[in-house]
Amino acid sequence: MDKSKLEAEKAHAEKEISQLENRQKILLNRIRKEERNARTSRLICKWFRAAVLPLDGVLYTALFPQGGMKVCAECQRLFRPGSNRAKYCPACASKVHRRQKAASERRRRASGVDN
């Protein structure tokens, strides 16, 4: 075998190893998730999940973290953020932004700086 064939075979083997390592990580994450779900479902009774958790968004996300869900800092409800910087749900975001802008304008006027 010449050198180029050996290098190609080596690159192919390294790619396979990388794919297998990634597959192993995925499977380990699935196992951990299933174990966490099993622990959580054993600890929390059906009544608590059905009656109490829907009313308390913060507690719900603490016990059942969902991919990409956050708790609004204003109303404490769950929402799916559009970016990782989102702090408020869409309903509260406009109210908070208006309140912050008004406070900023008051401070600017009080300092006497004109733009």
Protein Blocks (a to p, Z undefined) as FASTA:
>chain_A
ZZklmmmmmmmmmmmmmmmmmmmmmmmmmmmmmmmmmmmmmmpcfklmmmmmmmmmklmm
mmmccehiacdfklopacddfbfkbmbdfklmmmmmmmmmmmmmmmmmmnopaZZ
